[in-house]
Amino acid sequence: MAAYPPEPFRIKMVEPIRQISPEAREKALKNAGYNVFSLKAEDIFIDLLTDSGTGAMSHQQWAAMLSGDESYAGARSFYRLQTAVQEIFGFKYFVPAHQGRAAENILSAVLVKPGQFIPSNMHFDTTDANIRARGGRPINLVIDEAFDPANQHPFKGNMDIAKLKKFILKTGPENIPFGMLTITNNAGGGQPVSLENIKAVSDTYHEYNIPFYIDAARYAENAYFIKMREPGFQNFSVKEITRKIFSLVDGMTMSAKKDAIVNIGGLLCLNDESVFQNIKNELILREGFPTYGGLAGRDLDAMAVGLYEGLEEDYLEYRLGQTAYLATGLNNSGIPTIQPPGGHAVYVDAASVLPHIPQGEFPGQALTVELYREGAIRGCEIGSVMFALPDPDTGEMVYPKLELLRLAIPRRTYTQSHMDFVIASFASIKERATLIRGYKFTYAPQLLRHFTAQFEPIK
Ligand code: F0G
């Protein structure tokens, strides 16, 4: 199996992890209502639930935290963050927010009116829910290749430009307060969007005077994919590619818990002054004063340093190499994953590992539970538990096209032996796959139900 570049860092502090017994795991699953979000973290050996806020900060980030300025207004930490944000992204205005969904909430509160539509390649679940919470309708217009797990398209996160144009004409640009694009496309396999496509999306929105916002949670990984895969960009730095991307847009929401490698933090950036005024007022109501946005000064400093570290190319090469290593190892053990491997995570095609479990019985959830049972490894269902919703017009259940189990890799946290252990655990599951049963809800809230739903196995 192709190894990946050695970690461009060494370990200076360790956090012990342990594997509890199979009996203890079974008990923990039952107590958690078979929802891995309800497990105790200490009962997990390798935690691939998310790459969000779970990365290891560097010694420079920890050092920067000690110089955090905790002034309520105008803290030095804010201005250090402002320098990083302006240098990397180049927006005129920005506010910090405590995480990505807080930025989405503020943006939706200011711009979305009931009955309006917000297109994207694919909205992440929190973006989707924040738009719905304001009475808006999130619309996903990613290219069809995104729904074919075996398709090797290098930019499977791309927006389908023809679908987008058709949608805008049918809906009327006046009913679209802004358009979005998620880079990389988390809900569709962590797949990147090409610069050519970002430009075409920008041109399309702007042709109809629709402001264009990017969900930039994993923009640095996306930029590195552009450098690797898009003809003409090999000689550009990731920083240069980033500037090109953000010169094409009017604003961005960002969860800094991903590519800025912090445990908490987010950003909302834009160029429109009047929208910025409204954002500041909404922020004061919900998050905090515009120079701290719901964070401590030290958090702003960790973010300012992390934004630069997330762009380092030796780190990005190692990072994407580690993800590809896990995907290849699983494929070699007969476990199909979305191809090509994404940036931050490997997405196991649960529907083909468990073809006997119908969508209504949650094959992604069944595989997630089985992975914990096998190796005390925690992944995350991205399938019908997360996305199957009744159509607001017809009431009919709409199932997602893919039933996935996501293995998200925290940044700078796990080693190659951890990846090998995950691969071996899947190989054991594969051997008894036909015996695995589906699940049904015993409790499910209306929005974002995967976080708190409870299940029981189907007899
Ligand atoms: N946008 C994308 C593309 C995301 O992946 C996430 C979070 C958010 C927005 C929201 O950011 O968590 O800081 O509020 N994704 C995490 C995940 C939760 O596990 O993929 P947040």
Boltz pocket constraint, residues with backbone or C-beta under 6 A from the ligand:
constraints:
  - pocket:
      binder: B
      contacts: [[A, 49], [A, 50], [A, 51], [A, 52], [A, 98], [A, 99], [A, 100], [A, 101], [A, 102], [A, 124], [A, 126], [A, 127], [A, 182], [A, 183], [A, 184], [A, 186], [A, 215], [A, 217], [A, 218], [A, 254], [A, 255], [A, 256], [A, 257], [A, 265], [A, 266], [A, 408]]
      max_distance: 6.0
